[in-house]
Amino acid sequence: MAVLRSNGSIALRRLSSLWLRSGMGVVENRSVVESSQWSGEGLSCAGLNRVGRRCEGIHSDASAGGLDHYKVAVVGAGPAGLAVVSTLLDHGCTSILWIDPRFNSGRLSSYTEVPSNTKVKLFQQFVTTSPTLNRFASQALEHYNGQDPDRGCSLSLAVRMVKTLTDCIRQQDVNRVRCSENVVKELSFLDGKWHIDSGEVVDQVYLVTGSMPSKYDTQSGVEDIHLDLALKPSSLAGLVSECDTVGVVGSSHSAMLALRNLVDCKVQPKKIINFYRSPLLYAQYMDNWILYDNTGLKGEVAEWAVKEVDTGNLEDKGIVTRVCVKGLTLDEQIAHWQRCTKLIQAVGFCRNVLPKITVIGQELVDVKYDPLNGRIADGLFGYGIAFPEQTTDPYGNRELAVGLWKFMRYARATIPTHFSHLL
């Protein structure tokens, strides 16, 4: 029997391609909390902290038995982690421990060849809405000059923006933020404080540890092409041959992008099959809101899907075969997949492995959170794609909100209520 690899909730498994809305705070190819092989390749900017070194002047004290004490720890330095840190700074926090093994914009840095569904003006708004980030707007947003504010763009621009903003905070806010290039493996709550396995003690912890593509352990003998590579045309060309029959599982944004990349690939597979359960769903722009904002196709990929997939154009040309597997058991679907020599699974995202979390001696095994405010436990909160906000549209549809601007909006709406009593 096939098993879905997932460390998150069922809802997270349905986040098939929401990261493509504008990229999420996910550490590249690994979890912030599970990687132990970071090479030490880091930023060389003057004034940046390294592992285990505390910034001069930062507000740490020895009130916790001689250990470094901070008001807040933020675990993860992707876009959502950046939104959390900037919101804390905007609201007067002067004692932040920011932990990430690389400080390299998270998993977003893997998606430089992916077109964004987020409009350029929302990337700009991510920066200008925060007084902390707006100080660096001229540097962070220079790559958007000349871009249509009402169209999407390459996620490579978002990667540059997030890296620039992160570097600037590390250089300019050394008296308020200590950056530790580290991996958090364990968090323990005791005597009203959170204890990090690296020795620090904090009042609050924000987990912004990201997610990774889910996949089924099919044991079918069909070779998997990792979704990240399928979304990168320069890599995909070296992974398929003219003899291959390549299957794409799903009808989400990431599935359609992988399908388009195969169709446009320099090396054309012998056959391309798209296995899907649901028809393509498109975002619909209403008065001041968007129906299917987080689940529907948008932008460049939506335009392509309307023209090439929904019209049957690719099938008519014999380029793609679409197979509906709705109602079939997973084992029955796998039997269909075995017609392929290689398979791309676009079946959702799941949380990266979290640190071991212990509350007064009791381990939290199944980590749940409040999707309206991010609360996991006393003084412990989750943000980003691993812990997304739940929204309800005017028609009553509930969705999980993922995207740079949505992360920033959610952080600014909720974090002040978590943090205010610590000031």
Secondary structure, 3 states (H helix, E strand, C coil): CCEECCCCCHHHHCCCCHHHHCCCCCCCCCCCCCCCCCCCCCCCCCCCCCCCCCCCCCCCEEEECCEEEEEEEEECCCHHHHHHHHHHHHCCCCCEEEECCCCCCHHHHHCCCCECCCCHHHHHHHHHCCHHHHCCHHHHCHHHCCCCCCCCCEHHHHHHHHHHHHHHHHHHCCCCEEEECCCCCEEEEECCEEEECCCCEEEEEEECCCEEECCEECCCCCEECCHHHHCCHHHHCCCCCCCCEEEEECCCHHHHHHHHHHHCCCCCCCEEEEEECCCCCECEECCCCEECCCCCECHHHHHHHHHHHHCCHHHHCCCEEEEECCCCCHHHHHHHHCCCCEEEECCCEEECCCCEEEECCEECCCCCCCCCCCEEECCEEECCCCCCEEEECCCCCEEEECCHHHHHHHHHHHHHHHHHHHC
